[in-house]
Amino acid sequence: MDNAQAAGPRKWLKMPHTYVILIILVLVAAVLTYAVPAGKFDRVKDTATGKSLLVTGSYHPVEASPVSLVDIPKSIVHGLVDSADVVFFIFIIGGAFQIISSTGTIEAVTGRVAKAFANKGIWVIPVFLSLFSVGGFTMGMSTEVMVFVPIGIAIARALGYDALTGTAMISLGASCGFTAGILNPFNVGLAQTIAQLPMFSGMWLRIILLVCLIAITSFYLMRYAAKVKANPAGGLVYELEQESEGTGTKLDFSHLPVMKLKHYLTIATVVIGFGLLIWGVSKKGWWMEELAALFLTMGIVSGFCAGYGPSRIAKEFVKGASAITYGAFIIGLARGIMVVLDHGSVIDTIVYHLSVLVGELPGSVQVLGMYLFQNVMNVFITSGTGMAVTTMPIMVPLSDLLGVTRQTAVLAFQLGDGFTNMILPTSSALMGSLAVSGIAYQKWVRFFWPLMAAWLVAGAIFVIVANVIQYS
């Protein structure tokens, strides 16, 4: 009887399903449309950036348009429709990588990589973090990083770690680079243009920031990976690892698969494909439609290279796409939160009142108030470009008024835009990576929150230092 009574509270205290959490957040957003007054800023097109910028001081109330209980299901559907490009991109990635994986190429290659790192495998973590940070701080790689997650997981598992380690060393590397934004035109470059600063100026401090972020992340992730290798059952995604048993991810180095012609042809297809991805994103402005077509082509060509017929390729594709359905729908549900807030016309109101609050803070903490403001706004505006054009027109005159350099205001923006992307359920970069890896959102939060706390503290220190030295 006592055991049954004890089990009862634990059952009720159990973390809800991810879908339930997201629907609760949609309901909270709907409540905000009743509690927060509706309002809008006027917007004008900036000739230098081609973006629609807020007009400072133009905030005005508008007619309230609260989202009713009846409208909530429609908002969730609208969220799925609005994020259809990302959702179907993930389906195609899942199908394409299943075709590639079924050829045995990933097993053969990762086995050799793992053998090379067998005695120093832990160092693959800072290497991958550094490698993917380059994509983050140059071309703003964020959502696109999900396509590399299966490779990271395969290498991590081959070295005795788990899917969480493999996902983190890919996605967190890109996040470190994106947050530092050394040469990222989509967040730092745009913010500096709005602030009328030379593009990519103040690079020296952002380079130091990147080194610090990679060092902090490497230490944290290497500690976790070492614990998993010593005791696999102690890993946060042990159940997922048990499900992967027998899939070819646990390798015997003395019996590595023989490299055949089909493997070399598949490798060539993948290398050429990723080369086209980097070229298309950086030079041609490719986005989800083009990238989805590219990965669909890579999957089909890899299947033919392995000697598959059309029916076998289709079978493998459907298998991979169906396995990723759970994660793909998460992105659409998360988008429903933003649809509700947008329909209720409350986002601009939140921006306005938070900016007023920052201006009223004591002088000694105003720069931290700007930093906190940007972190809070990232909850409502997860696009780096979108947040730059929304918040920087307000933060620039505010920084002038407070005696904070505009370069410091840009730094506060980029840190606020970057850190929380890896924990927010509205972030397509995070939810896409979790969808591909099969890791539950709750498991990721449990893993990541101590690291995010360390990131936030480091960011606060950098903002304070920038203010003290009058960073320019």
Secondary structure as the mmCIF struct_conf table of DSSP 4:
data_model
#
loop_
_struct_conf.conf_type_id
_struct_conf.id
_struct_conf.beg_label_comp_id
_struct_conf.beg_label_asym_id
_struct_conf.beg_label_seq_id
_struct_conf.end_label_comp_id
_struct_conf.end_label_asym_id
_struct_conf.end_label_seq_id
HELX_RH_AL_P HELX_RH_AL_P1 ASP A 2 LEU A 13
BEND BEND1 LYS A 14 LYS A 14
HELX_LH_PP_P HELX_LH_PP_P1 MET A 15 HIS A 17
HELX_RH_AL_P HELX_RH_AL_P2 THR A 18 ALA A 35
BEND BEND2 VAL A 36 VAL A 36
HELX_LH_PP_P HELX_LH_PP_P2 PRO A 37 ALA A 38
STRN STRN1 GLY A 39 LYS A 40
STRN STRN2 ARG A 43 LYS A 45
TURN_TY1_P TURN_TY1_P1 THR A 47 THR A 49
STRN STRN3 SER A 52 LEU A 54
TURN_TY1_P TURN_TY1_P2 THR A 56 GLY A 57
STRN STRN4 HIS A 60 PRO A 61
HELX_LH_PP_P HELX_LH_PP_P3 PRO A 66 SER A 68
TURN_TY1_P TURN_TY1_P3 LEU A 69 VAL A 70
HELX_RH_AL_P HELX_RH_AL_P3 ASP A 71 ASP A 82
TURN_TY1_P TURN_TY1_P4 SER A 83 SER A 83
HELX_RH_AL_P HELX_RH_AL_P4 ALA A 84 SER A 102
TURN_TY1_P TURN_TY1_P5 THR A 103 GLY A 104
HELX_RH_AL_P HELX_RH_AL_P5 THR A 105 ALA A 116
TURN_TY1_P TURN_TY1_P6 PHE A 117 ASN A 119
BEND BEND3 LYS A 120 LYS A 120
HELX_RH_3T_P HELX_RH_3T_P1 GLY A 121 TRP A 123
HELX_RH_AL_P HELX_RH_AL_P6 VAL A 124 MET A 139
BEND BEND4 SER A 142 SER A 142
HELX_RH_3T_P HELX_RH_3T_P2 THR A 143 PHE A 148
HELX_RH_AL_P HELX_RH_AL_P7 VAL A 149 ALA A 158
TURN_TY1_P TURN_TY1_P7 LEU A 159 GLY A 160
HELX_RH_AL_P HELX_RH_AL_P8 ALA A 163 ALA A 180
TURN_TY1_P TURN_TY1_P8 ILE A 182 LEU A 183
HELX_RH_PI_P HELX_RH_PI_P1 PRO A 185 GLY A 189
HELX_RH_AL_P HELX_RH_AL_P9 LEU A 190 ILE A 194
TURN_TY1_P TURN_TY1_P9 ALA A 195 GLN A 196
TURN_TY1_P TURN_TY1_P10 MET A 199 GLY A 202
HELX_RH_AL_P HELX_RH_AL_P10 MET A 203 ALA A 230
HELX_RH_3T_P HELX_RH_3T_P3 PRO A 232 GLY A 234
BEND BEND5 GLY A 235 GLY A 235
TURN_TY1_P TURN_TY1_P11 LEU A 236 VAL A 237
HELX_RH_AL_P HELX_RH_AL_P11 TYR A 238 SER A 244
TURN_TY1_P TURN_TY1_P12 GLU A 245 GLY A 248
BEND BEND6 LYS A 250 LYS A 250
HELX_RH_3T_P HELX_RH_3T_P4 PHE A 253 HIS A 255
HELX_LH_PP_P HELX_LH_PP_P4 LEU A 256 MET A 259
HELX_RH_AL_P HELX_RH_AL_P12 LEU A 261 LYS A 283
BEND BEND7 LYS A 284 LYS A 284
HELX_RH_AL_P HELX_RH_AL_P13 MET A 288 CYS A 305
TURN_TY1_P TURN_TY1_P13 ALA A 306 GLY A 307
HELX_RH_AL_P HELX_RH_AL_P14 PRO A 310 ALA A 323
TURN_TY1_P TURN_TY1_P14 ILE A 324 ILE A 324
HELX_RH_AL_P HELX_RH_AL_P15 THR A 325 HIS A 343
TURN_TY1_P TURN_TY1_P15 GLY A 344 SER A 345
HELX_RH_AL_P HELX_RH_AL_P16 ILE A 347 GLY A 359
TURN_TY1_P TURN_TY1_P16 GLU A 360 GLU A 360
BEND BEND8 LEU A 361 LEU A 361
HELX_RH_3T_P HELX_RH_3T_P5 GLY A 363 VAL A 365
HELX_RH_AL_P HELX_RH_AL_P17 GLN A 366 PHE A 380
HELX_RH_AL_P HELX_RH_AL_P18 GLY A 384 LEU A 402
TURN_TY1_P TURN_TY1_P17 GLY A 403 GLY A 403
HELX_RH_AL_P HELX_RH_AL_P19 ARG A 406 GLY A 418
HELX_RH_3T_P HELX_RH_3T_P6 PHE A 419 MET A 422
TURN_TY1_P TURN_TY1_P18 ILE A 423 ILE A 423
TURN_TY1_P TURN_TY1_P19 PRO A 425 THR A 426
HELX_RH_AL_P HELX_RH_AL_P20 SER A 428 SER A 437
TURN_TY1_P TURN_TY1_P20 GLY A 438 GLY A 438
HELX_RH_AL_P HELX_RH_AL_P21 TYR A 441 VAL A 468
TURN_TY1_P TURN_TY1_P21 ILE A 469 GLN A 470
#
